[in-house]
Amino acid sequence: MRLSELLRRSGLDPAGGTDPEITSVEYDSRRCRPGSLFVAIPGFHVDGHGFAAAAVGAGAVAVVAERPPVPALPPAIPLLLVTGSRRALSALAATLAGHPSREMTVAGITGTDGKTTTSTMLWAAWRAAGEKPASVTTVDVRIGDDVQPSSGRITTLEATELHRFLAEARDAGCTRVALETSSHGLHLHRVDDVDYDIAVYTRITSEHLDIHGSREEYLRTKQRLLELVGTRPWGLAVLDGDDDFAYARLAATPVARRLAYSATGRAQADLIAEDAHVDARAVRFTAATPWGRVPVELRLAGAFNTGNALAAMAAACGSGVPLEAAARGLGALERVTGRMERVDLGQDFTVVVDYAHTAAALEQVLGELRPSTRGRLWVVFGSAGERDREKRAVMGGVAARLADVIVVTDEDPRGEDRLGILEEIATAAEAAGALRGNRLQTIPDRGEAVEFAIRGAAAGDTVLLAGKGHERSIETAQGSVPWDERAAAEAALRRRHHGAAPGDAAADR
């Protein structure tokens, strides 16, 4: 597409000068090729304006920026100055991709916890109804039955990658898309030009206050998804009726259709879970819905998955899926990587990997595991550096209250002092009654922490490895270190079985 046409269709002013053919829109100078349009974005750590010249050197034929780049661009390179580079990036990416979201039913799933599981459940429900669905989550990317692990740590893709994915899904014949939509994605305008049809909300607690400043502003950012859906004449909102903090405000947001769900049965809701039974490996309940009643059996542990399932069923059936097909799809889902994922090599105690990285999620998962634990409940966790510091002390208090043995370790220290992060958590746990050297251990190296817990566990114990889940790296001041929580747990279990010390290669095989 010619630059002039791309700008016009994106609602942007003309750039003036030459009118080159644009083959891609990029925000990373390293991805620029001949024909690229480079959009300079002021980032949290790096300012893209300083890389405009490098982008041109790599082949970019035009630049969009908030101010003239330094060093100055060659006179032949068209430069368009805008008030918001991120907004422009979203519009340009959607336009060049042909606005693929307009040709599919798109559901955005947001909330603090449960987004990945609910998105995957919705994909499964659509698939069981004979649709060809796609999804993007923190864990993986799905186009039909092709499932690939997510390549990065960003929950909601940057606008360029997101619209390329949507175009790929459209071209592959997908009719429905579930997009895990984070507060970052909404705040940073990554999804401004996605034509959402459905907004699904899981429980909203507190997270990313380093970005949003307050819990109220965090909710306000989440509300943006519902406002986008509210512009659609057929827009559907799916809300958690049990969410005392967010429900009233979200329910007051104008939208064409609204469905509420309640996993507890406390709230007046359209979908209610009845006769729920939860054990260590499954959840069973009857879903009472506007479309009838149906038994649901999930092969996923955790009573909180009842709410996730109801949310997915509301979105699926609200978009035309028969109730029985939705229930069948949910029942066929075997696991979601890093979400209440059991590691079982035949040991006489339980090991669970879960992504729980907020205080609310940690409390929820420990609360789920306590009734099924005959012995001691262990928890291995940390908190991310250069992120919301307020949750560290809260998580330490939660662990002290609900776990028998606490092992505080690295999550992603990044550029912060790793020992300082752990001390904030441990101090709070100690204040809540956990005695250091007894119930409370601080082991910075995560591999050693996992090893300590698995070696120390006895028959009937449960070891929860929390905070990393599906992630494949630990971010440190020196860079990204490869990490696989499940693999680390399996290796520790094999060493324990063989009586080997950590690092014994024979026992790790």
C-alpha positions in Angstrom: 0.0 0.0 0.0 1.3 3.5 -0.8 2.2 5.6 2.2 -0.4 8.2 1.3 -3.2 5.6 1.1 -2.1 3.9 4.3 -2.1 7.2 6.3 -5.5 8.2 4.8 -7.1 4.9 5.7 -5.6 5.1 9.2 -7.1 8.5 9.8 -3.7 10.2 9.9 -2.5 13.4 8.1 -0.4 13.2 4.9 3.3 13.0 5.4 4.3 15.0 2.4 7.3 14.4 0.2 7.6 11.1 -1.7 5.0 8.4 -1.6 6.8 5.0 -1.2 5.2 1.6 -1.2 4.8 0.3 2.4 5.3 -3.4 2.9 5.3 -3.6 6.7 4.8 -1.5 9.8 7.5 -1.8 12.5 8.4 -0.4 15.9 11.7 -2.2 16.2 14.4 -0.9 14.0 16.0 -4.4 13.9 12.9 -5.8 12.1 12.9 -3.1 9.4 13.5 -4.2 5.8 13.2 -2.3 2.5 9.7 -1.0 2.3 9.1 -0.7 6.1 7.4 2.1 7.8 9.1 2.7 11.2 7.0 4.0 14.1 9.2 5.5 16.8 7.7 4.7 20.3 8.9 6.2 23.6 9.4 3.0 25.7 9.8 2.5 29.4 13.5 1.8 29.1 14.5 2.7 25.4 13.2 5.5 23.2 12.5 4.4 19.7 13.2 8.0 18.4 16.9 7.3 18.9 16.7 4.3 16.5 15.0 6.0 13.5 18.2 6.5 11.6 19.1 2.8 12.2 15.6 1.9 10.9 16.2 3.9 7.7 19.6 2.3 7.3 17.9 -1.1 7.5 15.5 -0.1 4.7 12.7 1.9 6.3 11.2 4.2 3.7 9.2 6.5 6.0 9.0 7.3 9.7 6.2 8.2 12.1 7.3 9.9 15.3 6.2 12.2 18.1 9.1 14.6 17.5 11.9 15.0 14.9 14.4 12.2 15.5 18.0 12.8 16.4 20.1 12.4 14.3 18.0 13.9 11.6 16.6 11.8 8.8 17.7 12.1 5.2 15.5 14.7 3.4 14.1 12.1 1.1 12.5 10.1 4.0 8.9 11.2 4.7 8.4 12.0 8.3 4.9 12.3 9.9 4.7 13.8 13.4 1.9 12.6 15.6 0.7 13.3 19.2 0.7 9.6 20.1 3.0 7.0 18.4 1.3 4.0 20.0 -2.2 5.1 18.8 -0.7 5.6 15.3 1.0 2.2 15.4 -2.3 0.5 16.2 -4.2 2.2 13.4 -1.4 1.6 10.8 -0.9 -2.0 11.7 -4.7 -2.8 11.5 -5.0 -0.9 8.2 -2.0 -2.6 6.5 -3.3 -6.0 7.7 -6.8 -5.3 6.2 -8.6 -5.0 9.6 -8.8 -8.8 9.9 -10.7 -8.7 13.2 -13.8 -7.3 11.3 -14.1 -10.7 9.6 -14.2 -12.9 12.7 -16.0 -13.0 16.1 -13.5 -11.6 18.6 -13.7 -12.1 22.3 -11.4 -10.2 24.7 -10.8 -11.9 28.0 -9.5 -9.7 30.8 -9.2 -9.7 34.6 -6.5 -10.2 37.1 -6.3 -14.0 37.2 -7.9 -16.7 35.1 -7.5 -15.0 31.7 -5.4 -17.7 30.1 -7.6 -20.6 31.3 -10.8 -18.9 30.3 -9.4 -18.0 26.9 -8.4 -21.6 26.3 -11.7 -22.9 27.6 -13.5 -20.6 25.1 -11.3 -21.9 22.3 -12.3 -25.4 23.3 -16.0 -24.6 23.5 -16.0 -23.1 20.0 -13.9 -26.0 18.6 -16.4 -28.5 20.0 -19.2 -26.7 18.1 -17.4 -27.3 14.8 -16.0 -23.8 14.4 -12.3 -23.2 13.6 -11.2 -21.0 16.4 -8.0 -19.2 17.2 -6.6 -17.8 20.5 -3.6 -15.9 21.9 -2.7 -16.3 25.5 0.2 -15.8 27.8 0.9 -19.6 27.3 0.3 -20.3 23.7 -1.0 -19.3 20.2 -3.6 -21.4 18.6 -4.9 -21.4 15.0 -7.4 -24.2 14.7 -5.7 -27.3 16.1 -2.2 -25.9 15.6 -0.8 -25.0 19.0 2.5 -23.2 19.4 4.0 -21.9 22.7 4.0 -18.1 23.0 7.4 -16.7 22.0 7.6 -13.9 24.6 6.3 -12.7 27.9 3.8 -10.2 26.6 0.3 -11.3 27.4 -1.2 -9.0 24.7 0.9 -8.8 21.6 2.1 -5.4 20.3 -0.3 -4.1 17.6 1.9 -5.1 14.7 2.2 -8.7 15.8 -1.4 -8.9 16.9 -2.9 -7.8 13.6 -0.5 -10.1 11.7 -1.7 -12.9 13.9 -5.3 -12.0 13.2 -4.7 -11.8 9.5 -3.1 -15.3 9.6 -6.0 -16.7 11.6 -8.5 -15.1 9.1 -6.5 -16.5 6.1 -6.5 -19.9 7.7 -10.3 -19.9 7.8 -10.8 -19.1 11.5 -14.2 -17.7 12.4 -13.7 -17.0 16.1 -10.8 -15.6 18.1 -10.2 -15.4 21.9 -7.7 -12.8 22.8 -6.2 -12.6 26.3 -6.3 -8.9 26.8 -4.2 -7.4 29.6 -4.3 -4.0 31.3 -1.0 -3.3 29.6 -2.4 -4.0 26.2 -5.3 -1.7 26.9 -3.2 1.0 28.5 -0.6 1.0 25.8 -3.2 1.1 22.9 -2.2 -2.2 21.5 -5.8 -3.2 20.9 -7.4 0.1 20.0 -8.1 -1.1 16.5 -9.3 -4.6 17.3 -13.0 -4.9 16.6 -14.1 -6.8 19.7 -17.5 -8.4 19.8 -17.4 -9.9 23.3 -15.8 -8.7 26.6 -15.2 -11.4 29.2 -14.2 -10.4 32.7 -12.7 -12.7 35.3 -12.2 -11.5 38.9 -10.4 -8.2 39.2 -8.2 -7.8 42.3 -5.0 -5.8 42.3 -2.0 -6.0 40.0 0.3 -3.8 38.0 0.0 -0.8 40.3 3.4 0.2 39.2 1.8 1.1 35.9 -1.7 2.1 36.9 -1.0 3.8 40.3 -4.2 2.6 42.1 -6.6 -0.3 42.1 -9.4 2.1 40.8 -7.3 3.2 37.9 -6.5 -0.5 37.2 -10.2 -1.2 36.9 -10.7 1.9 34.8 -8.2 0.6 32.3 -9.9 -2.8 32.3 -13.2 -1.1 31.7 -11.8 0.2 28.4 -12.3 -3.3 26.8 -16.0 -3.1 27.7 -16.2 0.4 26.2 -14.8 -1.0 22.9 -17.4 -3.7 22.9 -20.1 -1.2 23.7 -19.6 0.4 20.3 -20.9 -2.7 18.6 -24.6 -3.0 18.1 -24.4 -6.7 19.1 -21.7 -6.4 21.7 -21.8 -8.8 24.6 -20.4 -8.3 28.1 -19.7 -11.4 30.3 -19.3 -10.3 34.0 -18.4 -12.0 37.2 -21.4 -11.5 39.5 -19.3 -12.5 42.5 -16.8 -9.7 42.0 -17.8 -7.2 44.7 -15.2 -4.7 43.6 -15.7 -4.5 39.8 -19.2 -5.8 39.0 -21.3 -2.7 39.8 -19.1 -0.4 37.7 -18.8 -2.7 34.8 -22.5 -3.5 34.8 -23.2 0.3 34.5 -21.2 0.5 31.3 -23.5 0.6 28.3 -23.5 -2.5 26.1 -26.1 -4.2 23.9 -26.1 -7.5 25.8 -24.9 -8.5 29.2 -24.6 -11.9 31.0 -23.5 -12.4 34.6 -22.1 -15.6 36.0 -21.7 -16.8 39.6 -19.6 -19.7 40.7 -20.9 -19.4 44.3 -24.6 -19.0 43.6 -24.6 -15.9 45.9 -25.2 -13.4 43.2 -28.2 -12.8 40.9 -26.7 -14.2 37.7 -27.6 -15.6 34.4 -25.3 -18.6 34.7 -24.9 -20.3 38.1 -22.9 -23.3 39.2 -25.0 -25.8 41.2 -23.9 -28.9 43.1 -20.2 -28.3 42.7 -17.8 -31.1 43.6 -14.1 -30.6 43.6 -11.3 -33.0 44.2 -7.6 -33.1 43.5 -7.9 -33.7 39.8 -11.4 -32.6 38.6 -14.3 -30.2 39.0 -17.9 -31.2 38.5 -21.0 -29.1 38.6 -24.3 -28.4 36.9 -24.5 -25.2 34.9 -27.9 -23.5 35.2 -28.0 -21.1 32.2 -30.5 -19.2 30.0 -30.1 -22.0 27.5 -30.9 -24.8 30.0 -29.1 -27.0 32.5 -26.1 -29.1 31.7 -23.6 -31.2 33.7 -20.0 -30.0 33.4 -16.9 -32.1 34.2 -13.6 -30.4 34.0 -10.3 -32.3 33.9 -8.7 -29.3 35.6 -8.2 -28.9 39.3 -9.2 -25.9 41.3 -12.7 -24.7 42.4 -11.9 -21.3 40.8 -12.1 -23.0 37.4 -15.8 -23.2 38.0 -16.0 -19.5 37.4 -13.6 -19.6 34.5 -15.8 -22.3 32.9 -19.0 -20.4 33.4 -17.4 -17.3 31.8 -16.3 -19.3 28.8 -19.7 -20.9 28.5 -21.4 -17.5 28.6 -19.2 -16.2 25.8 -19.5 -19.4 23.7 -23.3 -19.8 24.0 -23.8 -16.0 23.8 -22.1 -16.2 20.4 -24.3 -19.1 19.2 -22.7 -22.3 20.4 -25.2 -25.0 21.6 -25.0 -25.5 25.4 -24.2 -29.2 25.2 -21.3 -28.5 22.7 -19.8 -25.9 25.0 -19.9 -28.3 28.0 -18.4 -31.1 25.8 -15.6 -28.8 24.7 -14.7 -27.8 28.3 -14.7 -31.4 29.4 -12.3 -32.3 26.6 -9.7 -29.8 27.7 -7.0 -31.8 29.5 -4.7 -29.1 30.9 -3.6 -25.6 30.6 0.2 -25.3 30.9 1.4 -23.9 34.1 -2.1 -23.6 35.6 -2.6 -26.0 38.5 -0.4 -28.4 36.5 0.6 -31.6 38.4 4.0 -33.1 38.2 3.6 -36.8 38.9 6.5 -39.2 38.5 5.0 -41.7 41.0 6.1 -40.0 44.2 4.0 -40.3 47.3 3.5 -36.5 47.6 2.0 -33.9 45.3 3.8 -31.3 43.2 1.8 -28.6 41.5 3.1 -25.9 39.1 1.0 -22.7 38.9 1.4 -19.2 37.6 0.0 -17.6 40.7 2.0 -14.4 40.9 -0.5 -12.1 42.7 -1.5 -12.2 46.3 -5.1 -13.1 45.4 -4.0 -15.9 43.1 -1.6 -17.3 45.7 -4.3 -17.2 48.4 -6.7 -18.9 46.0 -4.4 -21.8 45.0 -3.1 -22.4 48.5 -6.8 -22.5 49.7 -7.6 -25.0 47.0 -4.6 -27.3 47.9 -5.1 -27.2 51.7 -8.1 -29.5 51.9 -6.5 -32.3 49.8 -3.2 -32.1 51.6 -2.8 -34.8 54.4 0.6 -33.6 55.4 2.4 -30.3 55.1 1.7 -27.7 52.4 4.9 -26.2 51.0 5.0 -23.1 48.8 8.0 -21.9 46.7 7.5 -18.4 45.3 9.0 -14.9 44.9 8.0 -11.6 43.3 9.1 -9.8 40.3 11.6 -7.0 40.4 10.9 -3.5 38.9 7.2 -4.3 39.3 4.4 -3.7 41.8 6.2 -3.7 45.2 3.0 -3.5 47.3 2.1 -7.1 46.6 5.3 -8.5 48.0 4.4 -8.0 51.7 0.8 -9.2 51.1 2.1 -12.4 49.4 4.4 -13.0 52.3 1.5 -12.7 54.7 -0.7 -15.0 52.7 1.9 -17.6 52.6 2.5 -17.5 56.3 -1.2 -17.8 57.0 -1.9 -20.7 54.6 1.3 -22.7 54.1 3.2 -24.9 56.5 6.6 -24.4 54.9 7.6 -21.3 52.9 10.5 -21.1 50.5 11.1 -17.6 49.2 13.1 -17.5 46.0 13.8 -15.6 42.8 11.0 -14.9 40.3 12.3 -12.3 38.0 14.6 -9.9 39.9 15.5 -7.9 36.8 17.7 -4.9 37.8 16.6 -4.9 41.4 18.6 -6.3 44.3 17.4 -9.9 44.4 18.1 -10.3 48.2 16.1 -7.1 48.9 13.1 -8.4 47.1 13.2 -11.7 49.1 13.7 -9.8 52.3 10.5 -7.8 51.8 8.5 -11.0 51.4 10.3 -12.8 54.2 9.9 -9.9 56.6 6.1 -9.9 56.0 5.9 -13.7 56.4 7.9 -13.5 59.7 5.6 -10.7 61.0 2.6 -13.0 60.2 4.1 -15.8 62.4 6.5 -17.8 60.1 9.7 -18.5 62.0 12.9 -18.2 59.9 15.0 -21.3 59.6 11.9 -23.4 60.6 8.8 -22.7 58.5 10.5 -19.9 56.5 13.5 -20.3 54.2 15.1 -17.8 51.9 16.9 -19.5 49.0 17.7 -17.0 46.1 18.5 -19.6 43.5 15.2 -20.9 42.2 16.7 -24.3 41.2 18.1 -24.8 44.7 14.7 -23.7 46.2 12.8 -26.3 44.1 15.3 -28.9 45.0 15.1 -28.0 48.8 11.3 -28.3 48.8 11.1 -31.6 46.8 13.9 -33.2 48.9 12.2 -32.1 52.1 8.6 -33.2 51.2 7.2 -36.3 53.0 4.4 -38.7 52.1 1.1 -36.8 51.9 2.7 -33.4 51.5 1.9 -30.9 48.7 4.6 -28.7 47.1 3.3 -25.7 45.2 5.7 -24.1 42.8 4.2 -20.7 42.2 4.9 -17.6 40.1 6.6 -19.0 37.0 4.0 -21.4 35.5 4.6 -21.6 31.8 7.4 -19.1 31.6 10.7 -20.2 30.0 13.1 -17.8 31.6 14.1 -15.9 34.7 14.9 -12.2 34.0 18.0 -11.0 35.9 20.2 -7.9 35.8 22.6 -9.9 33.6 19.9 -10.9 31.1 17.5 -13.7 30.5 18.3 -17.1 32.1 16.5 -20.2 30.6 14.1 -21.8 33.0 11.4 -24.5 32.9 9.6 -25.0 36.2 8.1 -28.4 35.3 11.5 -29.7 34.1 13.2 -28.5 37.2 10.6 -30.3 39.4 10.9 -33.5 37.3 14.7 -33.4 37.6 14.5 -32.9 41.4 12.1 -35.8 41.7 14.3 -38.1 39.7 17.3 -37.1 41.8 15.4 -37.8 45.0 14.3 -41.1 43.7 17.8 -42.1 42.8 19.3 -40.6 46.0 21.5 -38.4 43.8 22.8 -34.9 44.6 21.8 -31.8 42.6 23.7 -31.7 39.3 24.1 -35.5 39.0 23.6 -35.9 35.3 22.8 -39.6 35.5 19.9 -39.0 37.8 18.6 -36.2 35.6 18.1 -38.4 32.6 
